[in-house]
């Protein structure tokens, strides 16, 4: 049988410097069926955006020797909804990185990790993805976007989020969360639920230590505040 690669719709613009200590991502993406345009500078990338209307921007900041904050700013000014994946290395990870990048990946990593992140980000452009204020959630890929950050959720976290979305603004008792998510009446292990709520807050909240979206109702349970999804 012939191994046919999947052809992905739309173009990816790869911003990549000429000098790099790692192989170019261009060939690997082409081999996986992506249509890729290369730009060597931020200005060239802006021109590509205007010419080809890409579905994703991939910035190899490690090859550019800069965290590329100015490039990301210009991209978001030109196309505010265009998704950006930023790739850095150890020389850049301690520098201030723009929060406007949807995903930040640190080298080294396997190409499959990059492909997984690309597919995760692109799944949020699916017309069937749920959009509530600033939150975008695709239950099929379990990808959620909030505060300019894309996160892949585990199956359990997805079930908890879906329960909150179904009952927005309503207090959900802890025992009801256990029954719905874990399908059990055993509710003595509250620590398990608390840990999962903490993980979900990390995906959704600007400051998980001061949650505004998933609120705790003391001695009762939790609720999702839909108003917080609308606030800037």
NUBA-534117 format. One record per residue: residue in three letters; x negated, y, z negated of N, C-alpha, C, O, CB in turn. Coordinates in steps of 0.1 Angstrom, whole numbers. Atoms other than C-alpha are relative to their C-alpha. Glycine has a CB too. Example, Ala and Ser with C-alpha at 12.3 -4.5 7.8 and 13.67 -1.06 7.14 Angstrom:
BEGIN
[kekol ala,[-9,-12,0],[-123,-45,-78],[-9,12,0],[-19,12,-7],[10,0,-12]]
[kekol ser,[9,-11,0],[-137,-11,-71],[8,11,-8],[3,22,-9],[-4,5,14]]
This chain:
BEGIN
[kekol unk,[-8,-12,0],[0,0,0],[-9,13,0],[-19,13,-6],[9,0,-12]]
[kekol unk,[8,-12,0],[-12,35,7],[4,9,-12],[15,11,-16],[4,8,13]]
[kekol unk,[-2,-9,12],[-17,58,-23],[3,14,4],[-6,21,9],[-13,-1,-9]]
[kekol unk,[-4,-13,-4],[2,89,-15],[0,10,-12],[6,7,-22],[14,0,7]]
[kekol unk,[0,-10,10],[-4,120,-35],[12,8,0],[18,10,11],[-13,9,1]]
[kekol unk,[-12,-8,1],[25,141,-47],[-3,14,5],[-13,20,1],[5,0,-14]]
[kekol unk,[2,-13,-5],[29,173,-29],[9,10,-8],[21,8,-9],[5,2,15]]
[kekol unk,[-7,-9,9],[38,201,-53],[4,13,8],[-4,18,15],[-9,4,-12]]
[kekol unk,[-4,-12,-7],[58,231,-41],[-7,13,-6],[-10,13,-17],[16,2,-2]]
[kekol unk,[5,-13,5],[44,266,-43],[-15,0,0],[-22,-11,0],[5,4,-13]]
[kekol unk,[15,-2,0],[8,279,-45],[-5,3,-14],[2,10,-22],[-4,10,10]]
[kekol unk,[7,-4,12],[-16,282,-74],[-12,9,5],[-19,5,14],[-5,-13,-8]]
[kekol unk,[11,-8,-3],[-41,310,-73],[-11,-3,-11],[-8,-1,-23],[3,16,0]]
[kekol unk,[11,4,9],[-74,299,-89],[-11,12,0],[-17,14,11],[-7,-13,4]]
[kekol unk,[10,-11,1],[-96,328,-101],[-13,-6,-6],[-13,-11,-17],[5,12,-9]]
[kekol unk,[12,8,3],[-131,314,-102],[-13,7,4],[-14,12,15],[0,-14,7]]
[kekol unk,[12,-7,-3],[-166,329,-104],[-9,-9,9],[-7,-21,10],[-8,3,-13]]
[kekol unk,[9,8,-9],[-194,318,-80],[-10,-8,-8],[-15,-18,-3],[-7,10,9]]
[kekol unk,[10,7,8],[-217,307,-108],[7,-7,-12],[13,0,-20],[-11,9,-5]]
[kekol unk,[-6,8,11],[-205,279,-131],[-8,-12,-4],[-15,-17,4],[14,-4,5]]
[kekol unk,[7,12,6],[-219,252,-153],[8,-13,1],[4,-24,-3],[-4,2,-14]]
[kekol unk,[-9,11,-1],[-190,229,-145],[6,-1,14],[6,9,21],[11,0,-10]]
[kekol unk,[-5,1,-13],[-175,215,-113],[13,9,2],[20,11,-7],[4,-14,3]]
[kekol unk,[-12,-8,-4],[-149,237,-95],[13,-9,-2],[13,-21,1],[-1,5,14]]
[kekol unk,[-12,7,2],[-113,228,-103],[8,-1,14],[18,-9,15],[9,7,-10]]
[kekol unk,[-7,-1,-12],[-103,235,-67],[2,-14,7],[14,-17,10],[-8,9,10]]
[kekol unk,[-1,13,-7],[-110,200,-52],[9,-9,-7],[17,-16,-1],[-14,-6,2]]
[kekol unk,[-8,8,8],[-94,182,-81],[15,3,2],[24,-6,3],[-4,0,-14]]
[kekol unk,[-14,-4,-2],[-62,202,-77],[5,-3,14],[17,-7,15],[1,15,-3]]
[kekol unk,[-4,3,-13],[-61,198,-40],[3,-15,2],[12,-19,8],[-11,4,10]]
[kekol unk,[-2,15,-1],[-65,160,-44],[13,-4,-7],[18,-15,-4],[-12,-7,-6]]
[kekol unk,[-13,3,7],[-35,160,-68],[12,6,7],[23,5,1],[-1,5,-14]]
[kekol unk,[-12,-5,-7],[-13,177,-42],[4,14,-2],[14,18,3],[11,-9,-3]]
[kekol unk,[-3,-14,2],[-15,213,-53],[-6,8,12],[-16,5,17],[-6,5,-13]]
[kekol unk,[5,-9,-10],[-18,241,-27],[-7,11,-7],[0,19,-14],[12,5,9]]
[kekol unk,[8,-9,9],[-46,263,-41],[-7,10,9],[-12,7,19],[-10,-8,-8]]
[kekol unk,[7,-11,-6],[-59,297,-31],[-10,5,-10],[-7,6,-22],[10,12,4]]
[kekol unk,[11,-5,9],[-92,309,-45],[-2,15,1],[-2,21,12],[-13,-7,3]]
[kekol unk,[3,-14,0],[-99,344,-56],[-12,2,-10],[-13,-5,-20],[12,9,-6]]
[kekol unk,[12,-1,8],[-133,355,-69],[0,12,-10],[-8,12,-19],[-12,2,9]]
[kekol unk,[-1,-11,9],[-122,387,-87],[15,3,-3],[24,-3,3],[-6,13,7]]
[kekol unk,[-14,-4,4],[-91,402,-104],[7,7,12],[18,5,14],[0,8,-12]]
[kekol unk,[-6,-7,-11],[-86,425,-75],[5,-9,12],[15,-7,18],[-9,11,6]]
[kekol unk,[-3,9,-10],[-87,397,-50],[13,-9,-4],[21,-12,4],[-12,-10,3]]
[kekol unk,[-11,7,5],[-62,378,-72],[13,7,1],[23,2,5],[-2,-4,-15]]
[kekol unk,[-12,-9,-2],[-37,407,-72],[4,0,14],[16,-1,17],[-3,14,-5]]
[kekol unk,[-4,1,-14],[-39,407,-34],[6,-13,4],[16,-13,11],[-13,3,8]]
[kekol unk,[-5,13,-3],[-33,370,-33],[15,-1,-5],[23,-7,1],[-8,-11,-6]]
[kekol unk,[-13,1,6],[-3,374,-56],[10,7,9],[21,2,12],[1,7,-14]]
[kekol unk,[-9,-8,-9],[12,400,-32],[2,-7,13],[13,-6,19],[-5,14,2]]
[kekol unk,[-1,7,-13],[5,378,-2],[7,-13,0],[15,-16,9],[-14,-2,5]]
[kekol unk,[-5,14,-1],[15,343,-12],[10,-3,-11],[16,-14,-11],[-12,-10,-2]]
[kekol unk,[-10,2,11],[38,347,-43],[-2,-13,-7],[6,-22,-5],[14,1,7]]
[kekol unk,[3,12,6],[22,320,-63],[9,-4,-12],[16,4,-17],[-15,0,-5]]
[kekol unk,[-8,5,12],[39,298,-90],[-8,0,-13],[-2,-1,-23],[5,-14,3]]
[kekol unk,[9,1,12],[9,299,-113],[-14,6,3],[-19,5,14],[-2,-15,-5]]
[kekol unk,[14,-6,-1],[-24,317,-120],[-9,-9,-9],[-5,-10,-21],[-1,15,-3]]
[kekol unk,[10,8,8],[-54,296,-132],[-13,8,0],[-19,10,10],[-2,-14,6]]
[kekol unk,[12,-8,1],[-83,317,-145],[-11,-8,-7],[-10,-12,-18],[3,13,-9]]
[kekol unk,[12,7,6],[-116,300,-150],[-9,11,-6],[-19,15,0],[-8,-9,11]]
[kekol unk,[7,-11,6],[-129,326,-174],[-15,-4,-3],[-24,4,-4],[7,4,-13]]
[kekol unk,[13,5,2],[-159,304,-182],[-10,3,11],[-21,6,9],[0,-15,-3]]
[kekol unk,[8,-3,-12],[-172,308,-147],[-1,15,3],[-11,19,9],[6,-7,12]]
[kekol unk,[1,-14,-2],[-165,345,-148],[-8,7,-11],[-12,19,-10],[14,6,0]]
[kekol unk,[8,-5,11],[-185,349,-180],[7,11,-8],[1,20,-14],[-13,5,5]]
[kekol unk,[-7,-10,7],[-157,370,-195],[14,-6,-4],[19,-15,3],[2,13,8]]
[kekol unk,[-13,6,4],[-124,363,-214],[11,5,10],[22,0,9],[3,5,-14]]
[kekol unk,[-9,-4,-11],[-107,381,-185],[13,7,-5],[23,6,2],[4,-12,8]]
[kekol unk,[-12,-7,5],[-83,402,-206],[5,11,10],[17,12,12],[-3,7,-13]]
[kekol unk,[-4,-10,-10],[-83,430,-180],[7,-6,12],[17,-1,17],[-12,8,5]]
[kekol unk,[-6,7,-12],[-75,405,-152],[14,-4,-4],[24,-2,4],[-8,-12,4]]
[kekol unk,[-13,5,4],[-46,390,-172],[10,12,-1],[21,11,3],[-1,-7,-14]]
[kekol unk,[-8,-12,1],[-33,425,-180],[6,5,14],[17,8,16],[-7,12,-7]]
[kekol unk,[-3,-5,-13],[-33,435,-143],[10,-10,7],[20,-6,14],[-12,1,9]]
[kekol unk,[-9,10,-6],[-16,402,-133],[14,2,-6],[24,1,1],[-5,-15,-3]]
[kekol unk,[-13,-2,7],[12,407,-159],[7,13,4],[19,14,4],[-1,-1,-15]]
[kekol unk,[-5,-13,-5],[16,443,-147],[6,-2,14],[17,4,17],[-10,11,0]]
[kekol unk,[-4,2,-14],[20,431,-111],[12,-10,0],[22,-8,8],[-11,-6,8]]
[kekol unk,[-10,10,0],[41,400,-118],[3,-5,-15],[-3,-15,-19],[-4,-13,9]]
[kekol unk,[-2,3,15],[54,399,-155],[4,-14,-3],[0,-19,-14],[10,9,-5]]
[kekol unk,[-5,13,4],[70,365,-153],[-10,-11,5],[-7,-23,3],[14,-3,6]]
[kekol unk,[10,10,-6],[40,347,-135],[-8,-6,-12],[-13,1,-20],[-9,7,10]]
[kekol unk,[7,7,11],[25,321,-158],[-15,0,3],[-20,-1,14],[5,-15,0]]
[kekol unk,[15,-1,0],[-12,322,-166],[-6,-11,-9],[-3,-11,-21],[-5,14,-4]]
[kekol unk,[8,9,8],[-35,294,-178],[-14,5,0],[-20,7,11],[1,-15,6]]
[kekol unk,[13,-5,1],[-68,306,-191],[-10,-11,-5],[-7,-18,-15],[0,12,-10]]
[kekol unk,[10,11,4],[-99,283,-193],[-12,7,-5],[-18,16,2],[-3,-9,12]]
[kekol unk,[12,-6,6],[-127,293,-216],[-10,-11,-4],[-7,-23,-3],[4,9,-12]]
[kekol unk,[9,9,6],[-158,277,-231],[-5,5,-13],[0,14,-19],[-12,-2,10]]
[kekol unk,[5,-3,14],[-177,278,-264],[-6,14,-1],[-5,20,-12],[-10,-10,-4]]
[kekol unk,[6,-13,1],[-194,311,-255],[11,11,-1],[8,22,-4],[-8,2,13]]
[kekol unk,[-11,-10,0],[-160,328,-253],[11,-2,-11],[18,7,-13],[7,0,14]]
[kekol unk,[-11,4,9],[-138,311,-279],[1,9,-12],[11,10,-18],[-1,-14,-4]]
[kekol unk,[0,-9,12],[-148,336,-307],[3,14,4],[4,23,-5],[-13,-1,-7]]
[kekol unk,[-3,-13,-4],[-140,366,-286],[15,3,0],[23,-7,-1],[-5,3,14]]
[kekol unk,[-14,-3,1],[-106,384,-287],[6,-3,14],[2,2,24],[2,15,-3]]
[kekol unk,[-6,5,-12],[-84,367,-261],[14,5,1],[21,5,-9],[0,-16,0]]
[kekol unk,[-13,-6,-2],[-53,382,-246],[11,-10,-4],[10,-22,-1],[2,4,15]]
[kekol unk,[-12,8,3],[-20,369,-260],[9,-2,11],[19,-9,10],[7,6,-12]]
[kekol unk,[-9,1,-12],[-5,373,-226],[-2,-13,8],[6,-16,17],[-1,12,9]]
[kekol unk,[2,13,-7],[-20,340,-214],[9,-10,-6],[11,-11,-18],[-15,-5,-2]]
[kekol unk,[-10,9,5],[6,313,-216],[-7,-12,-6],[-2,-18,-16],[9,-5,12]]
[kekol unk,[8,12,5],[-20,285,-222],[-14,4,0],[-19,9,10],[3,-13,8]]
[kekol unk,[14,-1,0],[-56,287,-233],[-6,-13,-3],[-3,-20,-12],[-4,10,-12]]
[kekol unk,[7,13,1],[-78,257,-228],[-15,2,-1],[-21,11,5],[3,-9,13]]
[kekol unk,[15,-2,2],[-114,253,-240],[-7,-12,6],[-4,-24,2],[-2,1,-15]]
[kekol unk,[9,11,-6],[-140,233,-220],[-8,-6,-12],[-12,1,-21],[-9,6,11]]
[kekol unk,[-3,9,-11],[-149,205,-219],[13,-7,-2],[17,-9,-14],[-12,-10,1]]
[kekol unk,[-12,8,1],[-118,186,-211],[1,-7,13],[-5,-4,23],[13,9,-2]]
[kekol unk,[-2,8,-13],[-107,160,-185],[10,7,9],[19,14,4],[4,-14,-4]]
[kekol unk,[-8,-7,-9],[-90,171,-154],[15,-4,-3],[24,4,0],[-3,-4,14]]
[kekol unk,[-14,4,3],[-59,151,-165],[7,9,-10],[19,12,-10],[1,-14,-5]]
[kekol unk,[-6,-10,10],[-55,175,-195],[4,12,7],[15,18,3],[-11,3,-11]]
[kekol unk,[-4,-12,-7],[-54,204,-171],[12,-2,8],[21,6,8],[-12,5,9]]
[kekol unk,[-12,3,-8],[-29,187,-149],[12,-1,-9],[23,3,-5],[-2,-14,8]]
[kekol unk,[-11,1,9],[-7,179,-179],[5,14,-4],[17,17,-5],[-4,-7,-13]]
[kekol unk,[-4,-14,4],[-8,216,-189],[7,7,11],[17,15,9],[-12,8,-5]]
[kekol unk,[-6,-7,-12],[0,228,-154],[14,-5,2],[24,3,4],[-8,-4,13]]
[kekol unk,[-14,6,-1],[30,204,-152],[9,5,-11],[21,8,-8],[0,-15,1]]
[kekol unk,[-7,-5,11],[41,215,-186],[5,15,3],[17,18,1],[-8,0,-13]]
[kekol unk,[-3,-14,-2],[40,252,-177],[10,1,12],[20,9,11],[-13,8,4]]
[kekol unk,[-9,-1,-11],[57,247,-143],[14,-5,-3],[23,-1,4],[-6,-8,12]]
[kekol unk,[-13,6,4],[85,227,-159],[9,11,-5],[21,10,-5],[-1,-11,-10]]
[kekol unk,[-8,-11,5],[96,260,-175],[6,9,11],[15,17,8],[-8,8,-9]]
[kekol unk,[-6,-7,-11],[104,274,-141],[12,-7,6],[19,-3,15],[-10,3,11]]
[kekol unk,[-11,9,-4],[130,246,-136],[13,8,-2],[15,13,-13],[0,-14,-7]]
[kekol unk,[-13,-7,2],[165,262,-130],[8,-7,-11],[17,0,-17],[8,-1,12]]
[kekol unk,[-8,7,10],[178,236,-155],[-5,2,-14],[1,-2,-24],[0,-15,3]]
[kekol unk,[5,-3,13],[156,248,-183],[9,10,-7],[15,19,-1],[-14,6,1]]
[kekol unk,[-9,-9,8],[175,265,-211],[-7,13,-3],[-19,13,-7],[4,-7,-14]]
[kekol unk,[5,-13,3],[170,302,-216],[9,7,-10],[20,10,-7],[-2,8,13]]
[kekol unk,[-8,-8,11],[181,320,-248],[-9,11,-4],[-19,9,-12],[4,-10,-12]]
[kekol unk,[9,-11,3],[166,354,-251],[-14,-2,5],[-16,-4,17],[-1,2,-15]]
[kekol unk,[14,1,-4],[128,351,-251],[-4,-15,1],[-15,-18,5],[-9,7,-9]]
[kekol unk,[4,14,1],[129,313,-256],[4,-7,13],[15,-5,19],[7,-7,-12]]
[kekol unk,[-3,9,-11],[127,289,-226],[-4,-14,-4],[-15,-17,-10],[-8,4,13]]
[kekol unk,[2,14,4],[130,252,-232],[5,-10,10],[16,-9,15],[8,-3,-14]]
[kekol unk,[-4,11,-10],[130,222,-208],[0,-13,-8],[-10,-18,-11],[-11,0,12]]
[kekol unk,[-1,13,8],[143,191,-226],[-6,-12,7],[-10,-21,0],[15,-3,-3]]
[kekol unk,[6,12,-8],[130,168,-198],[-15,-1,-3],[-20,-12,-5],[3,2,15]]
[kekol unk,[14,1,2],[94,178,-202],[-4,3,-15],[-15,1,-19],[-7,11,9]]
[kekol unk,[2,-4,14],[98,189,-239],[-9,12,-1],[-17,13,-11],[-5,-12,-8]]
[kekol unk,[8,-12,0],[81,222,-230],[8,12,-5],[20,13,-2],[-6,3,14]]
[kekol unk,[-7,-11,5],[90,253,-249],[-9,12,1],[-21,11,-1],[4,-2,-15]]
[kekol unk,[7,-12,-1],[79,289,-243],[6,11,-9],[18,13,-9],[-1,5,15]]
[kekol unk,[-5,-10,9],[81,316,-269],[-12,9,-4],[-23,4,-6],[6,-6,-13]]
[kekol unk,[11,-9,3],[60,347,-276],[-11,-1,9],[-23,1,5],[-4,-2,-15]]
[kekol unk,[10,1,-10],[41,342,-244],[-9,-12,-2],[-21,-12,3],[-8,12,-1]]
[kekol unk,[8,12,2],[29,308,-255],[8,-12,4],[19,-13,0],[-5,-1,-15]]
[kekol unk,[-6,12,-4],[37,274,-240],[-5,-11,-9],[-17,-13,-11],[-2,-3,15]]
[kekol unk,[4,12,8],[38,243,-262],[8,-12,4],[20,-11,7],[4,4,-15]]
[kekol unk,[-7,13,-3],[46,207,-255],[4,-6,-14],[-4,-8,-23],[-10,-10,7]]
[kekol unk,[-5,5,13],[68,193,-283],[0,-16,0],[1,-22,11],[14,5,-2]]
[kekol unk,[-2,15,2],[69,157,-296],[14,-3,1],[23,6,0],[-6,-5,-14]]
[kekol unk,[-14,3,-1],[101,138,-292],[8,4,-12],[19,8,-11],[1,-15,2]]
[kekol unk,[-7,-4,12],[110,144,-328],[2,15,-1],[13,19,-4],[-8,-5,-13]]
[kekol unk,[-1,-14,0],[103,181,-326],[11,5,10],[18,15,7],[-13,7,2]]
[kekol unk,[-10,-4,-10],[124,183,-295],[14,-3,-5],[23,6,-3],[-2,-8,13]]
[kekol unk,[-14,3,5],[154,166,-312],[4,11,-11],[15,15,-11],[0,-14,-7]]
[kekol unk,[-3,-10,10],[151,191,-341],[4,13,7],[13,20,3],[-12,2,-10]]
[kekol unk,[-2,-13,-7],[149,221,-317],[14,-1,6],[22,9,6],[-10,3,10]]
[kekol unk,[-13,1,-7],[179,208,-297],[12,1,-10],[22,7,-7],[1,-13,7]]
[kekol unk,[-10,-1,11],[199,204,-330],[2,15,-4],[14,19,-5],[-4,-9,-12]]
[kekol unk,[-1,-14,3],[191,240,-339],[7,8,11],[15,17,8],[-14,6,-3]]
[kekol unk,[-6,-8,-11],[201,253,-305],[14,-3,2],[22,6,6],[-8,-4,13]]
[kekol unk,[-14,4,0],[234,234,-306],[8,7,-11],[20,10,-9],[1,-15,-1]]
[kekol unk,[-7,-6,11],[242,250,-339],[-7,13,-4],[-9,15,-16],[1,-10,-12]]
[kekol unk,[6,-12,2],[227,284,-336],[7,8,-11],[19,10,-10],[-2,8,12]]
[kekol unk,[-6,-8,10],[233,306,-366],[6,-7,-12],[11,-1,-22],[9,9,6]]
[kekol unk,[-7,8,10],[247,278,-387],[-11,-7,-9],[-21,-12,-4],[9,-11,6]]
[kekol unk,[9,7,9],[230,263,-417],[2,-15,1],[13,-20,0],[2,4,-15]]
[kekol unk,[-1,14,-2],[222,227,-411],[-6,-7,-13],[-18,-4,-16],[-7,-5,13]]
[kekol unk,[5,6,12],[218,206,-442],[-11,-10,3],[-11,-16,14],[12,-7,-8]]
[kekol unk,[11,9,-2],[187,185,-446],[5,-14,3],[-1,-21,12],[-9,0,-13]]
[kekol unk,[-5,13,-2],[207,153,-448],[5,-2,14],[4,-13,20],[10,-4,-10]]
[kekol unk,[-6,1,-14],[224,161,-415],[-11,0,10],[-10,-6,21],[9,12,2]]
[kekol unk,[12,1,-10],[190,167,-398],[-6,-14,0],[-9,-19,11],[-11,11,-5]]
[kekol unk,[5,14,0],[178,133,-410],[9,-9,8],[4,-18,15],[-1,-5,-15]]
[kekol unk,[-9,9,-7],[209,116,-397],[0,2,15],[0,-7,23],[15,2,-5]]
[kekol unk,[0,-3,-15],[208,134,-363],[-13,-4,6],[-13,-9,18],[4,14,2]]
[kekol unk,[13,2,-6],[171,132,-357],[-7,-13,-2],[-11,-20,7],[-10,11,-5]]
[kekol unk,[6,13,3],[158,101,-375],[10,-11,-1],[6,-23,-2],[-7,2,-14]]
[kekol unk,[-11,10,0],[192,83,-375],[-1,-8,-13],[0,-21,-12],[-1,-9,12]]
[kekol unk,[1,7,13],[189,74,-412],[7,8,-10],[8,21,-10],[-15,-2,-4]]
[kekol unk,[-6,-7,11],[207,82,-444],[-10,1,-12],[-7,7,-22],[12,-8,-5]]
[kekol unk,[10,-2,10],[174,80,-463],[-6,14,0],[-13,17,10],[-11,-11,2]]
[kekol unk,[4,-14,0],[167,116,-473],[-9,4,-11],[-10,15,-14],[13,8,0]]
[kekol unk,[9,-3,12],[143,113,-502],[-14,5,4],[-20,12,-3],[-2,-13,-8]]
[kekol unk,[13,-5,-4],[112,120,-481],[1,13,7],[0,15,19],[-6,-11,10]]
[kekol unk,[-2,-13,-5],[118,157,-477],[-13,6,6],[-12,15,15],[6,9,-10]]
[kekol unk,[13,-5,-5],[81,163,-471],[-1,-2,15],[-7,6,22],[-12,-7,-7]]
[kekol unk,[1,3,-15],[84,147,-436],[7,11,8],[2,16,18],[6,-14,3]]
[kekol unk,[-8,-11,-7],[111,172,-426],[-7,13,-1],[-8,21,9],[14,1,-6]]
[kekol unk,[7,-13,2],[92,201,-441],[-12,2,10],[-15,12,15],[-5,2,-14]]
[kekol unk,[11,0,-9],[61,192,-421],[4,2,15],[-2,10,22],[-8,-13,-1]]
[kekol unk,[-4,-2,-14],[80,190,-388],[6,14,2],[4,20,13],[11,-11,3]]
[kekol unk,[-5,-14,-1],[97,223,-395],[-12,10,1],[-12,19,9],[8,4,-13]]
[kekol unk,[12,-8,-1],[62,238,-401],[-6,-1,15],[-10,10,20],[-11,-5,-10]]
[kekol unk,[5,1,-14],[51,224,-367],[8,7,10],[3,14,19],[-1,-15,4]]
[kekol unk,[-9,-7,-10],[81,238,-349],[-1,15,-2],[-1,22,8],[15,-5,-3]]
[kekol unk,[2,-15,2],[76,272,-365],[-13,4,7],[-14,15,12],[-1,3,-15]]
[kekol unk,[12,-3,-7],[40,271,-351],[2,2,15],[-5,10,21],[-11,-10,-3]]
[kekol unk,[-3,-1,-14],[55,267,-317],[8,12,4],[7,18,15],[7,-12,5]]
[kekol unk,[-10,-10,-3],[81,294,-320],[-3,14,-6],[0,24,-1],[13,-4,-5]]
[kekol unk,[1,-12,8],[71,320,-346],[-13,8,3],[-23,2,6],[1,-3,-15]]
[kekol unk,[12,-8,-1],[47,349,-342],[-9,-2,-12],[-21,-3,-11],[3,15,1]]
[kekol unk,[7,2,12],[37,344,-378],[8,-11,-8],[17,-9,-15],[-1,13,-9]]
[kekol unk,[-8,11,6],[48,309,-390],[1,1,-16],[10,-5,-21],[-7,-13,3]]
[kekol unk,[-1,-1,15],[41,319,-427],[11,10,-4],[15,10,-15],[-14,5,-5]]
[kekol unk,[-11,-9,2],[68,346,-423],[10,-2,11],[12,7,19],[-5,15,0]]
[kekol unk,[-9,4,-11],[94,329,-402],[12,9,1],[18,14,-8],[5,-14,-2]]
[kekol unk,[-12,-8,-3],[122,349,-385],[10,-7,8],[21,-3,9],[-5,13,7]]
[kekol unk,[-9,8,-9],[136,323,-361],[6,-12,-8],[18,-13,-8],[-8,-5,12]]
[kekol unk,[-5,11,7],[139,292,-382],[-1,3,-15],[-12,4,-21],[-9,-13,3]]
[kekol unk,[-1,-4,14],[150,302,-417],[4,-11,-9],[11,-20,-6],[10,12,-1]]
[kekol unk,[-3,10,11],[151,282,-449],[11,5,-8],[11,17,-13],[-13,-2,-8]]
[kekol unk,[-11,-3,9],[183,282,-468],[-3,-9,-13],[-1,-21,-13],[15,-4,6]]
[kekol unk,[5,7,12],[170,273,-503],[10,-10,-6],[22,-7,-8],[-3,10,-11]]
[kekol unk,[-8,11,6],[183,240,-517],[11,-6,9],[18,-14,6],[6,4,-13]]
[kekol unk,[-11,4,-9],[205,235,-486],[-6,-6,13],[-5,-18,16],[9,11,3]]
[kekol unk,[5,4,-13],[187,233,-453],[-7,11,8],[-14,19,2],[11,-7,9]]
[kekol unk,[7,-10,-9],[176,254,-423],[11,5,10],[21,-1,13],[-12,-6,7]]
[kekol unk,[-9,-4,-11],[192,275,-396],[-9,8,10],[-20,14,6],[11,9,-5]]
[kekol unk,[7,-8,-11],[180,291,-363],[8,13,2],[20,13,4],[0,-8,13]]
[kekol unk,[-6,-13,-2],[187,328,-361],[-1,4,14],[-12,8,19],[-7,11,-9]]
[kekol unk,[0,-3,-14],[197,335,-325],[-4,15,3],[-10,18,13],[13,-2,6]]
[kekol unk,[3,-14,-2],[192,373,-330],[-15,1,1],[-20,10,8],[5,8,-11]]
[kekol unk,[14,-1,-1],[155,367,-335],[-6,-5,13],[-17,-1,17],[-7,-9,-11]]
[kekol unk,[5,4,-13],[152,351,-301],[2,11,10],[-5,11,21],[8,-12,5]]
[kekol unk,[-3,-11,-8],[165,383,-286],[-10,12,-2],[-12,20,6],[14,5,-1]]
[kekol unk,[8,-11,4],[142,407,-305],[-14,0,8],[-19,-11,11],[-3,0,-15]]
[kekol unk,[14,-1,-6],[109,419,-289],[-10,-1,-10],[-22,0,-7],[-1,13,8]]
